[in-house]
């Protein structure tokens, strides 16, 4: 196979996307949120409370990583932890009112991010790109 730049290009794309997100958050003086918090916040915007393990599974991160991210969000007042009434070993996480206030901004940033990433692509090219990247991700998941 001649072209073997998928990983390098994917890394550059992720780096550019993170810089874009950081710059947009900075415009709104949100220095206490990082791109790594986006998946958690996006999940919680549905209004439900989730156990830490469920969050980790849904956003494809380890439990320790999610714990660190949740701690920072909790310290900033965006999420709260709720002990389970049934089993004190389980903690659920939900957004606070302050966390819900971020939803319109996240939707705007997400829309701008996607516009930038898909600019100049036809609908067919965009769909093909997503399908091929998904296949590459699945290839790695099969090895895990």
Long-range contacts (C-beta under 8 A, 24 or more apart in sequence): 6-136, 10-133, 10-136, 13-117, 17-113, 17-117, 20-112, 20-113, 20-116, 21-109, 21-113, 24-109, 24-112, 24-113, 25-109, 28-105, 30-102, 30-105, 32-72, 32-76, 33-73, 33-76, 33-78, 33-102, 34-72, 36-69, 37-69, 37-72, 37-73, 37-78, 38-106, 40-66, 40-69, 40-70, 40-73, 40-79, 40-93, 41-73, 41-78, 41-95, 41-99, 41-102, 41-106, 42-106, 44-79, 44-93, 44-94, 44-95, 44-99, 45-95, 45-100, 45-103, 45-106, 47-94, 47-95, 48-94, 49-82, 49-92, 49-93, 49-94, 50-92, 50-93, 50-94, 51-84, 51-90, 51-91, 51-92, 51-93, 52-91, 52-93, 55-93, 73-99, 78-102
